[in-house]
Amino acid sequence: MSTAIISLALCALLPRVSGHSAFWHPSMFGFNVTDKTFPYDNRPVAPIKNMPFSQWWFHNHLDFPPNAGDIFNLPAGNPATVEIACNKGATSFFASSEGGDIRDKNNANNVCPNSSTEAYHTKGLDDLEGCALAITYKSDVRAVQPEDFTVFSVNQTCVWTRFTDFQVPARMPPCPEGGCICSFFWIHSPKSGGEENYMNGFKCNVTGSTSNVAVAQSKVARRCGADPENGKIQSAPANCTYGAKTPFYWFNNERNNMFEGTFSPPVYNDRYNFLDGAQDDIFVDSYVSIPDPAPNAAMPVLADVSTKSSTIPSSTSSNSTTSGATANISDYSNSYKRDMSDVHKRKKSTSRLAFIEMSRRSGIHTRDRLWNMW
């Protein structure tokens, strides 16, 4: 028997490991979809691109909802740990995988056992572009539209580890009866594969909520961060979208909100003002004012939410001034503006990410966040 035949026989005995990556949890739509469910490969890990809206929206998994009672909890003010893998068999939910348990016994955080990192579209830790979790306060998934989603958490080193933490804003309001609808979004680096979107919807619920302040109407993020590979050396913070932002819908045939080229994909990091961690400024009272973005525009003015009531009428933000804050603008001062004097003070880290210590002059809040905007 030839060496080639022996190799093929051994490969046939190994569990099938696919590339790409997906969010895995029983709360997701399409949790049990396999490569045999559709006439095309529509597994949760399959990329979505060049598709009509009906095929890419929720990965065309709306007819495969989670079982009643399966819901992903989002603890307000704490991390929500998700499992990301190229195959369900590489997660804690391997029992319902067609290939069984393929988890790496030597590395519990291995996203794709028996494969190189390029199987999940990265050449290494310095080739990651981030992932996002988004939420809509609707319980009927059929009523959800693309503009209803708001990104509430970003992990800029996703999809490097199977167990990935997404920080949940402390002021997340409770979901309506029946829960909320959430989704995982990811667009990888152009250096490790073609133009692709990833979307996995799931049922979710905010736990431990202490605020009734509504999430603002999301807006499309603008490319405003430093982008040396495309000739943008400096950031332009005033050109960013601030507050609640919509996920990226890119490279499909319908309902796109991003139109970047093949080698300049929209990404969930500072390039689009998606700071690492909880998106704490997504609420209707987060800002006193948000000027229209422009390279030389005035910077937004953050509100002092620590002195305000936690309950305001549910509403959406206007184009320039946040609803619920307009009447009290005189109570605030420019001291609540982001202190942009620290923008270019860079700290080095082992993960190549430059961490910047940002502060507000009022001293209300100090945080270490990523800030590489142009």
ZAKOLKE-577785 format. One record per residue (C-alpha): x negated, y negated, z; residue in three letters. Coordinates in Angstrom, 2 decimals, m for minus. Layout:
BEGIN
+---------+---------+---------+------+
!       x !       y !       z ! resn !
+---------+---------+---------+------+
!       X !       Y !       Z !  ALA !
...
+---------+---------+---------+------+
END
This chain:
BEGIN
+---------+---------+---------+------+
!       x !       y !       z ! resn !
+---------+---------+---------+------+
!    0.00 !    0.00 !    0.00 !  MET !
!   m1.47 !   m3.36 !   m0.97 !  SER !
!   m2.24 !   m6.14 !    1.48 !  THR !
!    0.34 !   m8.37 !   m0.21 !  ALA !
!    3.12 !   m5.81 !    0.25 !  ILE !
!    2.19 !   m5.32 !    3.91 !  ILE !
!    2.28 !   m9.10 !    4.48 !  SER !
!    5.71 !   m9.36 !    2.89 !  LEU !
!    7.01 !   m6.53 !    5.03 !  ALA !
!    5.75 !   m8.20 !    8.21 !  LEU !
!    7.31 !  m11.52 !    7.22 !  CYS !
!   10.66 !   m9.81 !    6.73 !  ALA !
!   10.56 !   m8.65 !   10.35 !  LEU !
!    9.93 !  m12.14 !   11.75 !  LEU !
!   12.87 !  m14.40 !   12.67 !  PRO !
!   13.64 !  m17.04 !   10.07 !  ARG !
!   12.22 !  m20.41 !   11.07 !  VAL !
!   13.36 !  m23.42 !    9.10 !  SER !
!   11.79 !  m26.83 !    8.86 !  GLY !
!   13.27 !  m30.23 !    9.69 !  HIS !
!   14.84 !  m30.87 !   13.12 !  SER !
!   18.18 !  m31.37 !   14.80 !  ALA !
!   19.82 !  m32.19 !   18.10 !  PHE !
!   21.14 !  m28.99 !   19.67 !  TRP !
!   23.92 !  m28.72 !   22.27 !  HIS !
!   27.29 !  m26.92 !   22.40 !  PRO !
!   28.99 !  m30.36 !   22.34 !  SER !
!   27.88 !  m30.95 !   18.75 !  MET !
!   29.92 !  m30.65 !   15.60 !  PHE !
!   28.55 !  m27.78 !   13.54 !  GLY !
!   26.87 !  m26.03 !   16.46 !  PHE !
!   27.48 !  m22.61 !   14.91 !  ASN !
!   27.14 !  m23.56 !   11.25 !  VAL !
!   24.62 !  m21.36 !    9.42 !  THR !
!   23.17 !  m21.32 !    5.92 !  ASP !
!   26.10 !  m19.08 !    4.94 !  LYS !
!   28.92 !  m21.37 !    6.12 !  THR !
!   28.86 !  m23.73 !    3.13 !  PHE !
!   28.11 !  m23.09 !   m0.53 !  PRO !
!   25.00 !  m25.24 !    0.06 !  TYR !
!   22.55 !  m25.40 !    2.95 !  ASP !
!   24.40 !  m27.49 !    5.49 !  ASN !
!   22.84 !  m26.29 !    8.72 !  ARG !
!   22.47 !  m29.01 !   11.38 !  PRO !
!   18.75 !  m29.19 !   10.56 !  VAL !
!   19.29 !  m29.73 !    6.83 !  ALA !
!   18.53 !  m33.29 !    5.68 !  PRO !
!   21.30 !  m35.44 !    4.24 !  ILE !
!   20.48 !  m37.51 !    1.15 !  LYS !
!   21.94 !  m38.31 !   m2.26 !  ASN !
!   25.37 !  m37.22 !   m1.01 !  MET !
!   28.88 !  m38.69 !   m1.19 !  PRO !
!   30.28 !  m40.01 !    2.07 !  PHE !
!   32.41 !  m36.94 !    2.69 !  SER !
!   29.30 !  m34.74 !    2.70 !  GLN !
!   26.85 !  m36.83 !    4.70 !  TRP !
!   29.19 !  m38.32 !    7.30 !  TRP !
!   28.89 !  m36.21 !   10.46 !  PHE !
!   26.95 !  m33.77 !    8.27 !  HIS !
!   30.35 !  m32.63 !    6.88 !  ASN !
!   30.81 !  m30.76 !   10.17 !  HIS !
!   34.07 !  m32.34 !   11.32 !  LEU !
!   35.92 !  m29.10 !   10.63 !  ASP !
!   33.54 !  m27.34 !   13.04 !  PHE !
!   34.17 !  m29.17 !   16.34 !  PRO !
!   32.81 !  m28.11 !   19.73 !  PRO !
!   34.88 !  m25.93 !   22.00 !  ASN !
!   37.19 !  m27.68 !   24.45 !  ALA !
!   35.21 !  m28.68 !   27.51 !  GLY !
!   31.84 !  m28.75 !   25.78 !  ASP !
!   30.59 !  m32.28 !   26.29 !  ILE !
!   27.18 !  m33.94 !   26.63 !  PHE !
!   26.87 !  m36.14 !   29.73 !  ASN !
!   25.14 !  m39.50 !   29.63 !  LEU !
!   24.11 !  m40.55 !   33.16 !  PRO !
!   24.23 !  m44.35 !   33.34 !  ALA !
!   20.85 !  m45.74 !   34.34 !  GLY !
!   19.07 !  m42.41 !   33.98 !  ASN !
!   17.54 !  m40.29 !   31.23 !  PRO !
!   19.63 !  m37.86 !   29.20 !  ALA !
!   17.45 !  m34.92 !   28.18 !  THR !
!   18.23 !  m33.46 !   24.77 !  VAL !
!   16.79 !  m30.47 !   22.96 !  GLU !
!   15.39 !  m31.04 !   19.48 !  ILE !
!   14.23 !  m28.14 !   17.35 !  ALA !
!   13.98 !  m26.87 !   13.80 !  CYS !
!   16.06 !  m23.80 !   14.68 !  ASN !
!   18.68 !  m23.12 !   17.36 !  LYS !
!   16.67 !  m20.04 !   18.29 !  GLY !
!   13.91 !  m22.36 !   19.57 !  ALA !
!   16.27 !  m23.90 !   22.15 !  THR !
!   18.04 !  m22.83 !   25.33 !  SER !
!   21.03 !  m21.94 !   23.13 !  PHE !
!   19.24 !  m19.14 !   21.28 !  PHE !
!   21.93 !  m16.59 !   22.21 !  ALA !
!   24.21 !  m17.90 !   19.44 !  SER !
!   21.40 !  m18.19 !   16.89 !  SER !
!   21.40 !  m15.77 !   13.97 !  GLU !
!   17.67 !  m15.24 !   14.51 !  GLY !
!   17.75 !  m14.75 !   18.27 !  GLY !
!   15.18 !  m16.14 !   20.71 !  ASP !
!   12.13 !  m17.59 !   18.96 !  ILE !
!   11.04 !  m19.99 !   21.71 !  ARG !
!    7.32 !  m20.43 !   22.17 !  ASP !
!    6.50 !  m18.61 !   25.40 !  LYS !
!    3.25 !  m20.57 !   25.71 !  ASN !
!    4.69 !  m24.01 !   25.00 !  ASN !
!    8.26 !  m24.74 !   26.05 !  ALA !
!    8.14 !  m28.06 !   24.19 !  ASN !
!    7.31 !  m26.54 !   20.80 !  ASN !
!    9.85 !  m28.00 !   18.39 !  VAL !
!    9.23 !  m25.43 !   15.67 !  CYS !
!    7.46 !  m22.21 !   16.74 !  PRO !
!    5.24 !  m20.46 !   14.17 !  ASN !
!    5.07 !  m23.64 !   12.09 !  SER !
!    2.84 !  m26.66 !   11.71 !  SER !
!    4.05 !  m30.10 !   12.77 !  THR !
!    4.71 !  m30.93 !    9.13 !  GLU !
!    7.68 !  m28.55 !    9.31 !  ALA !
!    9.39 !  m31.29 !   11.31 !  TYR !
!    7.91 !  m34.08 !    9.22 !  HIS !
!    4.98 !  m35.46 !   11.17 !  THR !
!    1.24 !  m35.23 !   10.77 !  LYS !
!    0.68 !  m35.96 !   14.44 !  GLY !
!    1.55 !  m38.19 !   17.37 !  LEU !
!    0.54 !  m41.27 !   15.40 !  ASP !
!    2.96 !  m40.40 !   12.59 !  ASP !
!    6.25 !  m40.65 !   14.49 !  LEU !
!    8.93 !  m43.21 !   13.72 !  GLU !
!   11.49 !  m42.60 !   16.47 !  GLY !
!   15.03 !  m41.29 !   16.88 !  CYS !
!   18.20 !  m42.84 !   18.26 !  ALA !
!   21.38 !  m41.92 !   20.08 !  LEU !
!   24.47 !  m43.94 !   19.22 !  ALA !
!   27.95 !  m44.10 !   20.75 !  ILE !
!   31.45 !  m45.20 !   19.86 !  THR !
!   34.15 !  m45.66 !   22.46 !  TYR !
!   36.67 !  m43.67 !   20.46 !  LYS !
!   37.77 !  m40.17 !   21.39 !  SER !
!   39.31 !  m39.31 !   18.01 !  ASP !
!   36.39 !  m38.37 !   15.76 !  VAL !
!   38.55 !  m38.68 !   12.65 !  ARG !
!   39.04 !  m42.37 !   13.41 !  ALA !
!   35.32 !  m43.13 !   13.67 !  VAL !
!   33.73 !  m45.22 !   10.93 !  GLN !
!   29.99 !  m45.92 !   10.38 !  PRO !
!   30.22 !  m49.45 !   11.76 !  GLU !
!   31.78 !  m48.16 !   15.00 !  ASP !
!   28.51 !  m46.66 !   16.23 !  PHE !
!   26.13 !  m48.63 !   18.45 !  THR !
!   22.61 !  m47.42 !   19.20 !  VAL !
!   22.23 !  m47.25 !   22.98 !  PHE !
!   18.91 !  m45.42 !   23.34 !  SER !
!   15.72 !  m44.92 !   21.34 !  VAL !
!   12.79 !  m42.57 !   21.84 !  ASN !
!    9.90 !  m43.73 !   19.68 !  GLN !
!    7.92 !  m40.49 !   20.04 !  THR !
!   10.79 !  m38.29 !   18.90 !  CYS !
!   10.63 !  m35.58 !   17.42 !  VAL !
!    7.36 !  m34.57 !   19.08 !  TRP !
!    8.80 !  m32.48 !   21.91 !  THR !
!   11.70 !  m30.08 !   22.21 !  ARG !
!   12.82 !  m31.63 !   25.50 !  PHE !
!   13.22 !  m35.32 !   24.74 !  THR !
!   14.46 !  m37.97 !   27.15 !  ASP !
!   16.75 !  m40.77 !   26.04 !  PHE !
!   17.18 !  m43.48 !   28.66 !  GLN !
!   20.81 !  m44.51 !   29.15 !  VAL !
!   21.54 !  m48.19 !   29.92 !  PRO !
!   22.61 !  m48.69 !   33.54 !  ALA !
!   25.56 !  m50.85 !   32.49 !  ARG !
!   27.20 !  m48.36 !   30.16 !  MET !
!   30.97 !  m48.53 !   30.72 !  PRO !
!   33.06 !  m45.38 !   31.20 !  PRO !
!   34.46 !  m43.58 !   28.18 !  CYS !
!   38.20 !  m43.51 !   27.46 !  PRO !
!   40.28 !  m40.49 !   28.34 !  GLU !
!   39.09 !  m37.69 !   26.10 !  GLY !
!   35.50 !  m38.92 !   26.12 !  GLY !
!   33.38 !  m40.77 !   23.57 !  CYS !
!   31.81 !  m39.73 !   20.29 !  ILE !
!   28.03 !  m39.87 !   19.99 !  CYS !
!   25.48 !  m39.02 !   17.35 !  SER !
!   21.77 !  m38.32 !   17.00 !  PHE !
!   19.98 !  m40.17 !   14.19 !  PHE !
!   16.49 !  m39.70 !   12.81 !  TRP !
!   14.52 !  m40.84 !    9.76 !  ILE !
!   10.97 !  m39.54 !    9.58 !  HIS !
!    7.69 !  m41.04 !    8.44 !  SER !
!    7.23 !  m41.31 !    4.65 !  PRO !
!    3.83 !  m39.65 !    5.04 !  LYS !
!    5.35 !  m36.27 !    5.89 !  SER !
!    8.13 !  m35.56 !    3.45 !  GLY !
!   10.64 !  m37.16 !    1.14 !  GLY !
!   13.34 !  m39.68 !    1.87 !  GLU !
!   15.79 !  m38.03 !    4.29 !  GLU !
!   18.40 !  m38.85 !    6.92 !  ASN !
!   19.38 !  m36.71 !    9.87 !  TYR !
!   22.69 !  m37.04 !   11.73 !  MET !
!   24.21 !  m34.73 !   14.33 !  ASN !
!   27.47 !  m35.83 !   15.93 !  GLY !
!   28.59 !  m34.64 !   19.35 !  PHE !
!   31.19 !  m35.27 !   22.06 !  LYS !
!   29.82 !  m37.23 !   24.99 !  CYS !
!   30.84 !  m38.83 !   28.25 !  ASN !
!   29.23 !  m41.56 !   30.37 !  VAL !
!   28.83 !  m40.50 !   34.00 !  THR !
!   28.06 !  m42.62 !   37.06 !  GLY !
!   29.30 !  m45.79 !   35.40 !  SER !
!   29.41 !  m48.91 !   37.57 !  THR !
!   30.39 !  m51.46 !   34.91 !  SER !
!   33.42 !  m52.15 !   32.75 !  ASN !
!   31.63 !  m54.60 !   30.47 !  VAL !
!   32.30 !  m53.56 !   26.88 !  ALA !
!   29.69 !  m52.72 !   24.28 !  VAL !
!   29.53 !  m55.46 !   21.66 !  ALA !
!   30.33 !  m54.97 !   18.00 !  GLN !
!   27.17 !  m53.66 !   16.39 !  SER !
!   25.36 !  m55.36 !   13.53 !  LYS !
!   22.92 !  m54.10 !   10.93 !  VAL !
!   19.31 !  m54.18 !   12.11 !  ALA !
!   16.83 !  m56.32 !   10.17 !  ARG !
!   13.29 !  m55.40 !    9.23 !  ARG !
!   11.33 !  m57.86 !   11.33 !  CYS !
!    8.34 !  m56.09 !   12.87 !  GLY !
!    4.73 !  m55.96 !   11.83 !  ALA !
!    4.29 !  m53.57 !    8.90 !  ASP !
!    0.64 !  m53.59 !    7.82 !  PRO !
!    1.07 !  m50.83 !    5.27 !  GLU !
!    3.47 !  m53.06 !    3.37 !  ASN !
!    1.42 !  m56.21 !    3.81 !  GLY !
!    3.29 !  m57.63 !    6.80 !  LYS !
!    0.59 !  m58.25 !    9.39 !  ILE !
!    2.51 !  m60.56 !   11.71 !  GLN !
!    5.85 !  m60.06 !   13.39 !  SER !
!    8.73 !  m62.53 !   12.99 !  ALA !
!   10.79 !  m62.15 !   16.20 !  PRO !
!   13.32 !  m64.80 !   15.22 !  ALA !
!   14.18 !  m62.77 !   12.12 !  ASN !
!   15.32 !  m59.76 !   14.17 !  CYS !
!   18.83 !  m58.60 !   14.91 !  THR !
!   19.44 !  m58.85 !   18.65 !  TYR !
!   22.06 !  m57.15 !   20.76 !  GLY !
!   24.15 !  m54.19 !   19.61 !  ALA !
!   22.83 !  m52.61 !   16.41 !  LYS !
!   24.30 !  m50.07 !   14.03 !  THR !
!   22.45 !  m46.86 !   13.10 !  PRO !
!   20.78 !  m46.63 !    9.71 !  PHE !
!   22.75 !  m45.19 !    6.79 !  TYR !
!   20.27 !  m44.81 !    3.97 !  TRP !
!   19.60 !  m43.00 !    0.71 !  PHE !
!   23.04 !  m41.56 !    0.12 !  ASN !
!   25.46 !  m42.24 !   m2.68 !  ASN !
!   28.06 !  m44.10 !   m0.64 !  GLU !
!   28.44 !  m46.30 !    2.46 !  ARG !
!   24.75 !  m47.12 !    2.89 !  ASN !
!   23.88 !  m50.10 !    5.09 !  ASN !
!   20.13 !  m49.94 !    4.37 !  MET !
!   18.55 !  m50.19 !    0.93 !  PHE !
!   14.84 !  m49.84 !    1.58 !  GLU !
!   12.70 !  m48.06 !   m0.96 !  GLY !
!   11.48 !  m44.48 !   m0.93 !  THR !
!    8.21 !  m45.20 !    0.88 !  PHE !
!    9.55 !  m47.87 !    3.25 !  SER !
!   12.32 !  m46.11 !    5.18 !  PRO !
!   14.20 !  m47.85 !    7.99 !  PRO !
!   12.94 !  m46.52 !   11.32 !  VAL !
!   13.96 !  m46.55 !   14.98 !  TYR !
!   11.14 !  m48.59 !   16.45 !  ASN !
!    9.88 !  m52.15 !   16.81 !  ASP !
!    9.88 !  m52.69 !   13.07 !  ARG !
!   13.66 !  m53.11 !   13.36 !  TYR !
!   13.72 !  m54.39 !   16.95 !  ASN !
!   14.67 !  m51.00 !   18.38 !  PHE !
!   12.59 !  m51.11 !   21.55 !  LEU !
!   11.63 !  m47.85 !   23.20 !  ASP !
!   14.14 !  m46.65 !   25.80 !  GLY !
!   17.56 !  m47.91 !   26.86 !  ALA !
!   18.99 !  m50.67 !   24.67 !  GLN !
!   19.96 !  m52.87 !   27.61 !  ASP !
!   21.19 !  m55.85 !   25.59 !  ASP !
!   24.08 !  m54.20 !   23.74 !  ILE !
!   26.92 !  m55.56 !   25.89 !  PHE !
!   29.31 !  m58.41 !   25.16 !  VAL !
!   27.82 !  m60.52 !   27.96 !  ASP !
!   24.15 !  m59.79 !   27.29 !  SER !
!   23.43 !  m63.11 !   25.57 !  TYR !
!   24.52 !  m66.69 !   25.97 !  VAL !
!   23.80 !  m67.24 !   22.30 !  SER !
!   22.36 !  m65.36 !   19.35 !  ILE !
!   21.41 !  m67.68 !   16.47 !  PRO !
!   21.61 !  m66.32 !   12.96 !  ASP !
!   18.33 !  m64.51 !   12.24 !  PRO !
!   15.75 !  m66.34 !   10.13 !  ALA !
!   11.94 !  m66.52 !   10.19 !  PRO !
!   12.01 !  m69.95 !   11.85 !  ASN !
!   15.28 !  m69.67 !   13.77 !  ALA !
!   15.64 !  m70.37 !   17.47 !  ALA !
!   15.29 !  m67.38 !   19.75 !  MET !
!   18.36 !  m65.82 !   21.40 !  PRO !
!   19.21 !  m66.83 !   24.96 !  VAL !
!   19.74 !  m63.94 !   27.36 !  LEU !
!   22.42 !  m64.22 !   30.03 !  ALA !
!   21.80 !  m63.64 !   33.72 !  ASP !
!   24.11 !  m60.66 !   34.06 !  VAL !
!   23.10 !  m60.12 !   37.68 !  SER !
!   25.29 !  m63.03 !   38.79 !  THR !
!   28.35 !  m62.13 !   36.75 !  LYS !
!   31.34 !  m59.95 !   37.44 !  SER !
!   31.03 !  m56.43 !   36.12 !  SER !
!   34.50 !  m56.54 !   34.61 !  THR !
!   35.42 !  m58.63 !   31.60 !  ILE !
!   38.05 !  m58.21 !   28.87 !  PRO !
!   37.08 !  m55.72 !   26.18 !  SER !
!   36.10 !  m57.68 !   23.10 !  SER !
!   33.40 !  m57.96 !   20.50 !  THR !
!   30.68 !  m60.54 !   20.12 !  SER !
!   30.93 !  m63.40 !   17.67 !  SER !
!   28.28 !  m64.17 !   15.10 !  ASN !
!   26.51 !  m66.74 !   17.24 !  SER !
!   27.77 !  m66.57 !   20.81 !  THR !
!   28.67 !  m63.52 !   22.86 !  THR !
!   32.35 !  m63.21 !   23.83 !  SER !
!   32.96 !  m63.58 !   27.55 !  GLY !
!   29.89 !  m65.78 !   27.97 !  ALA !
!   30.93 !  m68.84 !   25.97 !  THR !
!   32.79 !  m70.54 !   28.81 !  ALA !
!   29.81 !  m70.29 !   31.12 !  ASN !
!   26.97 !  m71.38 !   28.84 !  ILE !
!   26.32 !  m74.39 !   31.04 !  SER !
!   25.61 !  m72.06 !   33.95 !  ASP !
!   22.55 !  m70.68 !   32.25 !  TYR !
!   19.27 !  m72.20 !   31.18 !  SER !
!   16.61 !  m71.58 !   28.63 !  ASN !
!   14.67 !  m69.76 !   31.34 !  SER !
!   16.55 !  m66.64 !   30.28 !  TYR !
!   14.98 !  m66.61 !   26.85 !  LYS !
!   12.61 !  m63.75 !   26.15 !  ARG !
!    9.11 !  m64.81 !   27.07 !  ASP !
!    7.50 !  m64.42 !   23.67 !  MET !
!    4.14 !  m65.70 !   24.89 !  SER !
!    3.22 !  m62.10 !   25.68 !  ASP !
!    4.09 !  m60.73 !   22.27 !  VAL !
!    0.53 !  m60.35 !   21.06 !  HIS !
!   m1.04 !  m59.09 !   24.30 !  LYS !
!   m1.54 !  m55.44 !   23.52 !  ARG !
!   m2.33 !  m52.55 !   25.83 !  LYS !
!   m3.76 !  m49.33 !   24.45 !  LYS !
!   m2.25 !  m45.92 !   25.15 !  SER !
!   m3.21 !  m42.38 !   24.26 !  THR !
!   m0.21 !  m42.06 !   21.98 !  SER !
!   m1.38 !  m44.98 !   19.76 !  ARG !
!    1.67 !  m46.96 !   20.80 !  LEU !
!    0.96 !  m50.51 !   22.00 !  ALA !
!    2.85 !  m51.19 !   25.19 !  PHE !
!    3.64 !  m54.80 !   25.93 !  ILE !
!    4.66 !  m56.16 !   29.30 !  GLU !
!    7.60 !  m58.47 !   28.60 !  MET !
!    9.18 !  m60.74 !   31.16 !  SER !
!   11.82 !  m63.39 !   31.50 !  ARG !
!   10.59 !  m66.62 !   33.08 !  ARG !
!   13.42 !  m66.43 !   35.60 !  SER !
!   11.83 !  m63.33 !   37.05 !  GLY !
!   15.13 !  m61.45 !   36.82 !  ILE !
!   13.74 !  m58.55 !   34.90 !  HIS !
!   10.30 !  m57.24 !   34.01 !  THR !
!    9.84 !  m54.21 !   31.81 !  ARG !
!    7.24 !  m52.41 !   29.80 !  ASP !
!    8.60 !  m52.09 !   26.30 !  ARG !
!    7.25 !  m51.66 !   22.82 !  LEU !
!    7.17 !  m54.89 !   20.85 !  TRP !
!    5.57 !  m54.98 !   17.42 !  ASN !
!    7.97 !  m57.27 !   15.59 !  MET !
!    7.12 !  m59.48 !   12.60 !  TRP !
+---------+---------+---------+------+
END
